[in-house]
Amino acid sequence: MRLIALAACVLAGPLPVAHGRDKPTPLSLSYTHAGLTEITLKEGKLHYVWHTPRQRDDNNVLAQGCPENDDRHQIDVWLTDKELERFRDWISRHKVFDFEKDYPSASGGRERGAAFRSGLTVLRGEKKHSVSWVGDSKVPEGLGEAIGELRGLADAVEKSRNK
């Protein structure tokens, strides 16, 4: 009897598989700031580069604003589904696709801050948006808050891996 039941299942072919959730929309993003900070999320992997002021042996900090006086740090980690969802939520909450594409230099490039370029590119599904600005650009408060939180998300991932 069991043999007949097994044969009936084999002849019927594969059963449809029910999935609890649809696959989430693909997400990637890239943020760079003045060549000192880089956050890249692609195919579920986070690449995060940041710099901290270097301390001398006598616990004094070397002069800031000079990259050779900074220590470079980097992590490359796979994100959990929960962490990926935080980045997806970040895009929605900050309405990243609504930011202007370019925020030009307020000084026309004459000030020192104009030399420090930053940019953000977000790809969600088929939708892509890029934003760029320099150190003396007049960027909206919302963009500054969004970038601050993006760096906070990357910091939280880094700290969770270094417990």
VENURMO-V249365 format. One record per residue. N is the residue number from 1. PSI is psi in whole degrees, -180 to 180 (* if undefined). OMEGA is omega as a letter, one per 30 degrees, with the letter a starting at -180 (* if undefined). D_LAST is the distance of its C-alpha to the last C-alpha in Angstrom with 2 decimals. Layout:
BEGIN
N;PSI;OMEGA;D_LAST
N;PSI;OMEGA;D_LAST
END
This chain:
BEGIN
1;-42;l;57.04
2;-36;l;53.37
3;-40;l;54.44
4;-42;l;56.19
5;-41;l;53.14
6;-44;l;50.95
7;-38;l;53.59
8;-39;l;53.75
9;-41;a;50.01
10;-44;a;50.18
11;-29;a;53.21
12;-21;l;51.67
13;-179;a;48.91
14;146;l;45.23
15;145;l;44.23
16;142;a;42.60
17;129;l;38.88
18;129;l;37.72
19;135;a;34.49
20;-35;a;32.74
21;147;l;31.55
22;156;l;32.77
23;133;a;30.60
24;156;l;29.00
25;134;l;30.59
26;144;a;29.14
27;135;l;27.05
28;151;l;26.30
29;156;l;25.81
30;127;l;25.81
31;132;l;25.37
32;145;l;26.19
33;109;l;26.78
34;27;a;29.02
35;6;a;27.54
36;-29;l;24.41
37;137;l;22.21
38;129;l;22.19
39;118;l;20.72
40;130;l;22.14
41;120;a;21.70
42;129;l;24.01
43;39;l;24.44
44;6;a;21.04
45;135;l;19.17
46;128;l;17.53
47;119;a;18.35
48;124;l;17.10
49;133;l;18.47
50;163;a;18.39
51;148;l;19.74
52;151;l;19.18
53;136;l;22.01
54;136;l;22.28
55;141;l;22.72
56;174;l;25.44
57;-28;a;25.49
58;17;l;27.19
59;12;l;24.28
60;146;l;26.57
61;138;l;25.50
62;165;a;27.77
63;132;a;29.94
64;165;l;28.20
65;5;l;29.62
66;111;a;30.02
67;-31;a;27.66
68;-10;l;28.27
69;5;a;26.79
70;152;l;23.42
71;134;a;20.43
72;136;l;19.62
73;152;a;16.17
74;141;l;15.86
75;149;l;13.85
76;109;a;15.74
77;152;l;14.22
78;137;a;16.04
79;149;l;15.75
80;166;l;16.09
81;-39;a;19.44
82;-42;l;18.04
83;-42;l;16.40
84;-40;l;19.73
85;-34;l;21.63
86;-39;l;20.01
87;-40;l;21.35
88;-44;l;24.67
89;-39;l;24.90
90;-44;a;24.28
91;-45;a;27.31
92;-47;a;29.48
93;-37;a;28.71
94;3;l;29.32
95;52;a;32.30
96;-34;a;31.23
97;-9;l;34.37
98;-10;l;36.57
99;148;l;35.68
100;158;a;38.45
101;-30;a;38.11
102;136;l;38.75
103;98;a;38.62
104;167;l;40.84
105;133;l;40.85
106;-23;a;42.46
107;5;a;44.20
108;20;l;45.46
109;5;a;43.23
110;-23;a;44.72
111;157;a;41.73
112;-38;a;38.88
113;-24;a;36.33
114;-17;a;38.21
115;-15;a;36.88
116;100;a;33.25
117;142;l;33.09
118;155;l;30.50
119;153;l;30.59
120;130;l;29.15
121;130;a;30.26
122;133;l;29.51
123;118;l;30.90
124;111;a;30.98
125;-125;l;33.40
126;-4;a;36.56
127;126;a;35.92
128;141;l;34.84
129;136;l;34.69
130;142;l;34.10
131;138;l;33.99
132;152;l;34.45
133;165;l;34.91
134;173;a;35.11
135;-26;l;34.02
136;20;l;37.23
137;152;l;37.63
138;94;a;38.28
139;149;l;35.56
140;152;a;35.51
141;-38;a;33.15
142;-35;l;31.75
143;-43;l;30.68
144;-42;l;28.85
145;-42;a;27.04
146;-45;a;26.21
147;-41;l;24.76
148;-43;l;22.73
149;-36;l;21.22
150;-45;l;20.73
151;-37;l;18.71
152;-40;l;16.71
153;-45;l;16.07
154;-41;l;14.94
155;-42;a;12.66
156;-40;l;11.09
157;-46;a;10.63
158;-45;a;9.19
159;-35;l;6.55
160;-26;a;5.91
161;-17;a;5.79
162;36;l;3.80
163;*;*;0.00
END
